Amino acid sequence: MNQNYDRDKVWEFPADICFKVMAVNREGVDLEVLEVVNRHAPTNQIPSSKPSRNGNYVSLSFNIRVTNKEQVDALYKDVFTVDGVKMTL
């Protein structure tokens, strides 16, 4: 199934989204990711986190407000500068 779509037509800004990050489970990774998120979409919340079954990885979830696609693109790009980040949703 091919799911080509124009996100500019799907998303309406501003939008509240749940930004999720999968990372190596190491001390401080949540705060490093939070620092990146706050640069792009300031939030006062601490991310919810859930370790993987074996505890090697952690899923971090942030509820944030985004105002345009450039902000979203920059956030997704910048979060990969954090050591251990493997995936975003």
Secondary structure, 3 states (H helix, E strand, C coil): CCCCCCHHHHCCCCEEEEEEEEEECCCCHHHHHHHHHHHHCCCCCCCEEEECCCCCEEEEEEEEEECCHHHHHHHHHHHCCCCCEEEEC
